[in-house]
Amino acid sequence: MKKTKNISLLLVDDHAFFLKSLRKFLKDHDEVVHVLGQARDGRRAIEKVRVLSPDVTIMDINMPGMDGIETTRRLVAGGAKTRILILSMCTDPGQIKNALAAGAAGFVRKDSVDRELLPAIQTVHCGRIYKCHSAALNGRMTRVRT
């Protein structure tokens, strides 16, 4: 896949250390992506998407208050143009299926960020669905080839 430059991102996760680590990882790839901002919960994420209009929002599923699935559902229902990429340690096929049904454009496990996050960002930015290699959704979840 051809690298797309300057994909703008919003990062959404309730764990400060993970957000800091993710920003550092993405800064090492600033020829492809740039982080516009971050949020620590779903309500703040919705506000930030409206203000910043990121190309891709990287969102955790499990957050206190409004979780990533409900946040995704509200963003999609509200007409947000951002493509939502779920990034989580969650392995529950039901939760993953619910996130995709809510309108998420893809899923990547946190333990495969180093291998899969950039291809996933590029894939969802191009309008395609990305399904993580390391996850399984009813035994049929497969990685989109990049």
Sequence and secondary structure as in RCSB ss.txt:
>XXXX:A:sequence
MKKTKNISLLLVDDHAFFLKSLRKFLKDHDEVVHVLGQARDGRRAIEKVRVLSPDVTIMDINMPGMDGIETTRRL
VAGGAKTRILILSMCTDPGQIKNALAAGAAGFVRKDSVDRELLPAIQTVHCGRIYKCHSAALNGRMTRVRT
>XXXX:A:secstr
    S EEEEEE S HHHHHHHHHHHHTTTTTEEEEEEESSHHHHHHHHHHH  SEEEE S  SSS HHHHHHHH
HHTT   EEEEEES   HHHHHHHHHHT  EEEEGGGHHHHHHHHHHHHHTT  EE TT  STT       
